[in-house]
Structures are given as structure tokens and as C-alpha cells.
Amino acid sequence: MNGVIYFLRLFSSNFYRCCLRTVRWVLWPVRLAILRLEYRYSYECRPLRSNDELLNFHRLPIIWKHMVVPIVPRCKARNFNENYDNFSHKGELVDDSNGRPEVLVCHDLAGNYRDDRFITGSRKWDDYRFYHWAGIDYFCYFSHEYITIPTLPWINAAHNNGVKVLGTVIVESARGRTLLNEILKSRSYMNDVVEALVLVAKTCQFEGWLLNVECSLDADQIPMLKDFVDNLTFRMHQEVPHGMVLWYDSIIENGALSWQNELNNKNKSFFDLCDGILINYTWNENNLERTIQIIDEKGGDVHKVFIGIDVWGRGQLAKFQSHITLAKIKKHDFSVGIFAPAWTFEDTRHLGVNISVPNGSEICNKHFIERNDLFWERLWKYLLTTGPKVLPFYTSFCLGSGKQQYREGLLSQSRPWYNLCNQSFQPSVPSTSVVRFFDESYGGGSCLKVLPTAEPKRLFAAEFSCQKDIILAYSFKRCCSTDEFELLLTLRDDLSGTYCQLICGDNENIYEDLVPGRRWCTLLRGIDLRKTLIHLSTKQERLLPSVTPINGWEVRYYYFRCEQGISAKIIDIGVMSRAAEGILLGAIHIHEGVPLYKFDDIQMVTTWDFVADCP
């Protein structure tokens, strides 16, 4: 009897183990699929391809949502026209109380979700980078997937430079109509989709959506579609900081898919329900005039009409002639939507090099930077320029990639890398006198090379308040010990409307006869420098090491204060190089000053230093 009981126990135990192994074997593919899903949504940024995925978005493990940086405030826009890099030209401050023309960039590169989808970056250091942020207001990450969620690297690069980011909702072809029919089948389902889209934007912390309906509908579905646009806009305004919705010129009042290339009675009702419309790019000047006419007759804000330019050249002069098309838009004071500016990288026929080398190539990077700078330089006189305004301000000019990586002038990583999350605040204007340099860097993977200049060149348009003392530091590297370099600041007194120019250099003999309104800024040394660094360290602010040179990089600290009663702002930062082969500019850091310390040698900027028009 005992033997039978033992046998039964042994059998049941082995049977249980066998069943457990079988269940584990059967469920292993399911477990593997879950692990793969978690990996994809943890370390990669992905689109959503169905309404089920959208409505279950809250279940996805989007761990990178905690890595998104908040958007950085920017100063008011200025209009420099063709004098954008001329430091002495102050430009016209744009009154935006009634709005102003804005610029939308739609980033469409080979379907997107390439190496930029990885939150930790990749090795392809020459991949496409956008860095002319100061001339645009919105960056739309575009693809032909149903719900295009902007990737973390692009969100952070845009936010670090003060630009709002949009995702894309696109329905096209038969599959797109099926998805849209699902949304419009009932009001409750439509509201669920609206809430899910708002949740996606809140979770991933971007600012809005471009709605692209490129499939026809039945006429009786249009009222529900309008409710969808209206509700989404309302909820985005409620729940998302700077939330907005743009409509693409595609479907019209009767449900037909018919691009109008203008604002008219067939698409204006959609425009009235959201924050703006992107007009299709095959327009002509008659379309622009009719758009002005309907706004005059039926109301609306001309600045909310974004006239499209496809950089590939469909419908308009484009590519390196895009500035001719932009001039037509500028004449009517419209906003502009620049579609696919990555043409400067993607058009391999004219780029002349292979863009698919896994770890990147110097020749590809060189050709891309040259083409990209030429493209934007031609546009810039028609764009408004912005820049930084919040202290502390730091930039190492890094583009978010490099052949190697540096930290405070020292090599920290010798392999190539690409991660737009590490892109630093970029200069406000393009300039042929300031070029990108990738062989060395002070922080990141690149720096600026300032070529010899006869006159100072603008680097940043800015709006830093000088109500408190200001500390400015910068790092640079000479090719020769006799090379000279200065950083220049333009200050404006808002009360009197007058200007002053400060020179941050170390050779006062260059400006022996300083004209009124121009003076030297105090170079900190010794005990004064130590006091300043101690103060900044107690505030836990980032510091440029004062022990120089480090690998040839020198760091200078300057200090200035304004007399009480002067409401001054730093409105421009410029550079001046007298080096035959140029100077490397590695970083700029601006802090509030040290109110508790007394400096005997600090020069104070007074009302006598401000003149109506300093050189």
C-alpha cells in the first residue's frame, strides 16, 4: 500500500512538472513578444498604426517620457533683412501684439523613424541634423504612418532651442478611410480618440498635431469630422502647454479630396475650428490674392495661414531657389510651411556621396553642411530671427553628433556618435564667417571656427536682462599664440532707447581710441575670479574650468554691472577674429552676477556709456 501511494505521488509530481514545462514552452512566444514590445517602446520611439494601438497607448511602457526637456523661452523676433550677420546692424524689433508671420518646418526624411528613433543614439554621426532653429517656430515630425509621434531626440533638440513640436495624424488611401470611418462611427468613440491623442501629446510632451486627411468621405460624415477637429483643438488648448492643432489643405466641405492651394469657402470652416492651415504647395499668386480676399471678407488671421513650399520642387521653384518662392509669400505677410528641408541631405544625386555608410563619413558630413548652410543663408533675409533670453545660458554649439566626444576640452569618447538630445543651443543666424568644425570640440562633438573678419559678426540675437550683474565666460583655442579674438555685446537701455557696446577681449591696444558707447568689459583674474567661481558653485551652476589651457583651450571670465536706473538688456552677441587661420570657439556661458562681493576693479556701465547709435 505504501508503494502505491509513493508511486502516485511520484507520478503526480512528475505530471505537474511536465505540465508546467509545457505551459512555459507554449507561453514562451507570448512572453518573448511582450519583452520585444517593452524593448521597442522603452528604447525606441515608434508610431501608432491603428485606433486600437492609440486607445491602448496608456498601457505602453514609454520610459523615455521622463527624458523630455521642457521648451526653452526665446526672445522676441527681430527683422534683420539681408543684414542678419552684420553685428552693427540692430534690426527691427517685431511687434507681435497682433501676431506675426511664423515658420513651420515639416521634417520628412525617407519615411523617418531612422536612427533618430533610438533614444540612446547611434554611430552614424553624419546623419541629418537641423540646426537653424532661430528662424522657425514649429517643427513637425512627419511620416506616412497613421499616428506619427515625434522622436525623443527631435523633441529635445527643438525644445533646447525654444521651438514647439508637432506630431502628425494622417489618413490616406483605403486603409486611411477605414481608420477615419472608425473614428466617425459614433460620438463617444470619436471623443475617446480625441482624449487618446491629447494623452499622447501630454505623455510625450510635444505641443500639437498636424491633421492630414487625404481620403474622401461621404458628405454626411463631414459634420462629425468638424466636431473631431473642434474637440481636439479645444482639449489640446486645455491640457497641453502651448497646445495647438493645424489642418492640412486636402478634404473639402462636400467630402471630396481636393487640394485647393488657397483658403476659400471649401476649406475655411476647417481653418476656423483650429489654430491654422497648411496650404498645399501647388499654389500660384492668384491663390495667394484670393486667400487675402476671403480673409478680408470673412475674417481670420493671415498669420495662421501657412503657405507650403515643397523643397523637392513640386509645384514651385524650390531647392536652392526656394528663396524666390518664399519672397512671394513674404510679400503678403503669410506664414510659411517648409516641407522636407532634409532635401539637402537626402538628394544624393546632387550631394554626390553615399549617405548610408553605417558609421558616417567626413565627406558626406562636409557636403551636407555646405549645402544646408547655403540653402538657409538664401532664405534668411525673409525670416524673422529669435534667440536666447533666460539665464543661466550655456552653449557648446554641438550639433548633436561627432567623430568623437569631448568634455571640457578633453577627449571622453573616441568612437563616432549621433544623438540629437545632446544638441546645444545653436547660433541665431547663418554666417559664412562662422563655420562648423568637427575635428575638435570643447563640449560634445563639434565647435565653431571663426574665420578672419574685417568687422564683428553676429552670433546670437538675445534678450538677457542686466538688472543684476552679469558674468560671461567663453572658451576658445588659438592656432597661434599671437592670434586675437574678442566677444562683443550690444546693450540696449529700454528707457532711453540708446545703445552701448562691450568688448570682451584681452588686448586693449587694438581699440586705443574707444568711441563713445564702446568700452572694455572687466577680465576677471586672481581673487576676483576665485570669488566668482565660488559663488557660481554654491548655486550649482555649470562652470567652465578656469585652469587653462586645457588641451589648448583657454577660458576667460568677464564681469560687468549697470548703474541703478538703467533698464538694460544684452540684445546681441558677436565675434571678431584677427587670426590668419581663424579661432575655435568652444563654449559660451552667461550667469547672473555676484551681488554680495565687492570688486575694486569692476567697470560700471553708466548712462554716459549709452549713445544713440554706437558703432
Disulfide bonds with the S-S distance in Angstrom:
none
